Amino acid sequence: MRLRFTKMHGLGNDFVVLDATRAPIDLTPERVRFLADRHFGVGCDQLLVVEAPTQPGVDFRYRIFNADGGEVEQCGNGARCFVRFVHDRGLTDKTHIRVETQSGLIEPRLEADGQVTVDMGEPRLDPDDVPFDSDSDAVVQPLSLGDVRVLITAVSMGNPHAVQVVADVDAALVTTQGPSIETHARFPARVNAGFMQVVDEHHIRLRVWERGAGETLACGTGACAAVVAGILRELLVSPVQVETRGGALSIAWDGPGTPVLMTGPAVTVFEAEIELD
Ligand SMILES: N[C@H](CCC[C@H](N)C(=O)O)C(=O)O
């Protein structure tokens, strides 16, 4: 079948975006992996599928698939690209949109300067909600990686995150510890592994080894999870500038019981068609 797609990115975290608002698209894990493949397909970290809503009072539904073909609950950079996509395609003229995702409702807003602010909802801190196998709800918990023990904070932004504080992100063992944390047995749904360097109380540097995609240039939900972890550990004060390899995000959070607000860019690179088996 002939498939029209839009290539987009949020700070270099890149997406293939499909419009399934008028007709469903039959996406198998194999097809997702092909579209995400940077040598044999189009190439992206995640595939985003925009659909009509399934419940009243909501404008759209948006689904997220990692490059490994698995469908996941949430994507922060993707949420901003989703807003740019539905506006540029004339699917809505609203600037404040209610969109359902696998992990619940989020409310992105297109700002006058072209940036997008997303109410990402409240972080979930109970280990059972991450999910993280633990008999403690301490903010900082040890995690054994073979003969090394690291200290992580487990946070869900709808999707699971394990955040570490490191002295220097450029020297962090992202490509070795990342996969070990991603597939650690204590994270039954696997996990995104964040490595955060605190520059000052309003500024961090962050790298993320993403579940199902590997290290990306930026991770929106990872930035939210890192700021939540930093505030809970009394290392950070809201708002926080999150510097990623792809650029900067602004994250605000007023503490437990309140939503995390993320602001950043969303860019359309090109549109094209591809033949899908
Ligand atoms: N790899 C993530 C999904 C994409 C999240 C990331 N691209 C973002 O911007 O939040 C997961 O498996 O939960």
Ligand as a Chemical Component Dictionary entry (heavy atoms), coordinates in Angstrom:
data_LIG
# 
_chem_comp.id                   LIG 
_chem_comp.type                 NON-POLYMER 
_chem_comp.pdbx_formal_charge   0 
_chem_comp.three_letter_code    LIG 
# 
loop_
_chem_comp_atom.comp_id 
_chem_comp_atom.atom_id 
_chem_comp_atom.alt_atom_id 
_chem_comp_atom.type_symbol 
_chem_comp_atom.charge 
_chem_comp_atom.model_Cartn_x 
_chem_comp_atom.model_Cartn_y 
_chem_comp_atom.model_Cartn_z 
_chem_comp_atom.pdbx_ordinal 
LIG N1 N1 N 0 11.148 5.487  24.320 1  
LIG C1 C1 C 0 9.973  5.942  25.082 2  
LIG C2 C2 C 0 8.903  6.526  24.121 3  
LIG C3 C3 C 0 9.363  7.828  23.478 4  
LIG C4 C4 C 0 9.674  8.897  24.508 5  
LIG C5 C5 C 0 10.544 10.061 24.039 6  
LIG N2 N2 N 0 10.923 10.070 22.655 7  
LIG C6 C6 C 0 9.946  11.398 24.479 8  
LIG O1 O1 O 0 10.151 12.414 23.815 9  
LIG O2 O2 O 0 9.292  11.400 25.564 10 
LIG C7 C7 C 0 9.380  4.742  25.840 11 
LIG O3 O3 O 0 9.595  3.608  25.407 12 
LIG O4 O4 O 0 8.722  4.981  26.858 13 
# 
loop_
_chem_comp_bond.comp_id 
_chem_comp_bond.atom_id_1 
_chem_comp_bond.atom_id_2 
_chem_comp_bond.value_order 
_chem_comp_bond.pdbx_ordinal 
LIG N1 C1 SING 1  
LIG C1 C2 SING 2  
LIG C1 C7 SING 3  
LIG C2 C3 SING 4  
LIG C3 C4 SING 5  
LIG C4 C5 SING 6  
LIG C5 N2 SING 7  
LIG C5 C6 SING 8  
LIG C6 O1 DOUB 9  
LIG C6 O2 SING 10 
LIG C7 O3 DOUB 11 
LIG C7 O4 SING 12 
# 
